[in-house]
Amino acid sequence: MPPIESPLLARFLGSLGKVQHHLHTVIVGLSGVEKKTAIKPGDLDINWRADDPVGSAREARHFILRSTLIFLAEELNEYAKGVLNYRTLAGGKADIPQKRADRVRSLANPYQIDPTYLAVAPVIVSQWRNRIVHRDSNSEIHKAEERLLLENKQSIHDRYKHIDVARLLHDFRSDNPTLKETTVLLAMSINFVTKVDSTLPYPASAADVRRWLIVDNHWEKILELERASARGGHTDPRSRGKNYLITKSPRLADAYYRLGASDEI
């Protein structure tokens, strides 16, 4: 069977698709502020006056870029926790790293990812988030990770908007993200997560389905629906659960209906 696009990936991509659109919308709006073509509507109940439209727009741009990096880091963290929990239920390593960057690193060894440098991008995002949120943080990437980026700087430049890797590393340490750097880190992180997700096995048994239901926080609801169907004498006890999953976690609906969800992990 081909790999499943996990419910974790579906949620990650859906969330970040919206983030990208919102980021672009705000940047477009701020260009109007900078060019002095944006005015506050009379019915908008806020205090706003831009004595320095250019400075105000650029400060707001800096704010939204840093906010985007924080949001991306949170989504990466949620995805990493979900995958690591799934692997634990499947009999893998039980200890999940405490630090965000280490959780991301645990998803895949860089040399299991092609191209290898993709594995560094979400680590930069996680550590950049720490620098933004914690003012005294000096969170860093590993020297080997930095070398991996620099050794592949031409390939990254050619594939990702002609980005300058050396400047990216400098801006990471000075907490001064550019729009290009933010959107490239977003794209590279999506590509990394998609490649990690492709290594997850397609559910081949009821126990596999149950693992995903537990990780996706739907197991108790599915169990409740199955018990209610049994009490009601339904001839198709999984139909209610399938309908629920079509809304809540559509990637699992067909696998659950076909295989069930065994009590045996």
N, C-alpha and C positions, 0 to 999 in steps of 0.2 A: 504494500500500500504506500502511496506517496505521503510525505510528512503532512501533518495537520497544521493549518494556520491556527495556532492556539488562541483560546479566548483572551489570554494575556496580550498577545500581539494585536488582536483585533481592537482591544481597548486602547492600547498604546498608540496605534496608528490613527484611530479615530480622534483621540485627544490631541495629538500633535498636529494633525491636519487642521484642526480648529485654531491651535496656537499660531501656526504659520500664517493663516488667513488674518487673524486678529493683529499679529505683528505688522503685516504689510498694510493693513487698514490704518493702524495708528501712525505708521511712518508716512503714509500718504497724507493723512490729516495734518501731521506736524509740518509737512512741507508748505501747507497753506498758512500755518502760523508764521513760519520763517519768512515767507514771501509777503506777509501782511495782508493776505487775501482772506484769512479766516476771521470771522467776527463772532462774538458770543450772541446767540439768540436772546431776544428780550424775555422769553418765557423760561429760560434756563436759570434756575434759582441757585446760582453759585457766585462767589466773588472771583472774578478773573480779569486781570489787566496785564498786558505784556508791554512794559516800558521798553524792554529790550527783546523784541520778538525773536531775533536770531539766537540770542543766548538762552531764552526760555525754551525754544524749540529744541535746541541741542542738549540742554540739560534733561528735558523730558525724553528725548531719544535715548540718552544714556540710561535713564531710569527704566525704560521699557525693554531695552536690550538686556540689562542685568536681570530684570524680572523674568524675561523669557528663559534665560539660563537657569534660574531657580526652578521654574516650572518644569523645564526639560529634565533637570536633575531629579526632581520628585517623581516624574513618570519613569525614569530609568530605575530609580530605587524600587518602585512598586513592581516593575517588571522583574527585576532581579530577585526580589523576595519571593515572588510567585514561582519563578522557575526553580529556585533553590529549594523551596518547600516541596515542589513536585518531585524533584530528584530525591529528597529525603524520604518521602513517602514511597518512592520506588526502590528504596534500599540503598540509596547513595549516602554520601557523607552527611552526618547529622548536624554538625556544627556550622551554622550560618554566620559569616563574619559580622562583627559589630559595626565596622565602618562602611559607609556607603561605597567609597571607591573600591574597597576590597570585595564587596558584594558584586560589583560590576566586573572586577577582575576574575572572580570565581566563575563567571558565566562561560568563559572560554579562554584558553591559553592563546595569546596573540598568533602563534604559529598554527593554530587550528582554524584561523580565519583568513580568507583570501579576499582582498589584500590584507596583509597582517596589520598595517597601520590603523585599520578601522577600529581595532580594539582599544586604541589609545584615546580616541575622541571622547567616548563617554566617561572615561576616567578624568580627562581635563574638565568636562562639564561638572562632574561630581565635586572635584576639588575647587573649581571656580565658585560653585555654589557655597562651599564652606568659607571661602574668602569674602564673599558678599555678606553672608548671614552673620559670621563671627568676625568682628572687626580686627581682632588680634590674631586671626588665623594666618598661618603661612603654609597652608596645605600645598603640597607639591606632587608632581608626578615622579615616577621612578626615573633614574638616569637612563636605564635601558629603554624606557618608553620614549624619552626625549630623543635618544639616538635613533630609535626606529622611525620617528617622524622625520628627523633631519636627513636620514639616509634615503627617505622616500619623498623628499620635498618636491622634486621635479614631477613625479607621478601625481602627487596630491595637487600641485599647482595646475597640472594639465587637466585633471578630472574635476576639480572643484573650484571653479570661478577664478582661476589664476591666483589663488590665495598664497600669501607669503608665510610659510611655516615659521620662520624665525620671528617675524613680527607677531604672529599669533601667540607664540610662547612669551614674547615680551609683554604683549597686552594682557595675557593671562596673569602674569605676575604683577602687573601694575593695575589690574582690575579696570581695564579700559577697552571693553569690547566694541568692535565695529559691527555694522550691519552685516557685512560679508562674512566676518568670522562667526557671528551668531548663526546665520543661516547655513553656513558650511558645517558647523558642529552639529546642528540639527539634522542635516542630511546624512552626515557620516554616522551619527548615532542611530538613525532609522535603519541605515544599511547594516550596521553591526547587529542590531537587535533582530532584524529579519534573517540574517545568516545564523544567529544562535537558534532562532525559532525553528529553522529548517532541520536542525539536528534532533528535535523532539519527536519521539515515535508517534505514529498514528495509533489511536486506541484500538487494540486488537482483542480486548476482553472486557468483561464487566468490571473487573478490578481496575483496569486502566481508566475506564470512564469515571469510576468513583474517585480516583485520585484527582482527576481534573475538577470534578464537582466539589471536592473538599477545598482544593486550592482556590477555586473561583467562588467559594462561599455559597454554594447552592445545594450542598448535600442534604442538610437538614430539611430544607423546603421540599426537595424531591422525595425524601423519605416520608415526610408528612403527606404528600400527595399520593404516594403509592399506598400508604396505609388507609387513607380515606377511600381510595378506589377499591381496595380489598374489602373494606367494611360495606361499601355500597354494592358489592357484587358485580363490578364492571368487568366485562369480558376482555377489555383492552386496558389493563392497569397502568400502562406507561403513557397512554395518550395525554393525560392531563400534565404529566411531567414534561412531555415533549412540547406541548403548547406553551408551558411556562418558559422553557429554555429557548424557544424560538424568539421570545421577547427579550429574555435576560442574557442568554449566552448562546446565540444561534449556531456557533461552531460546534457545540456539543449536542445539539438536539437530535440529529439523525443517528449519531453514534450511540447515544443513550437509548433511543427507541429500538435500535437494532440489537444492542448487546445487553442492555440493562445496566445495573450498578450493584455489583455483588457486595455483601457485607465483608467478604474476605479480601483484604489488601494483600 
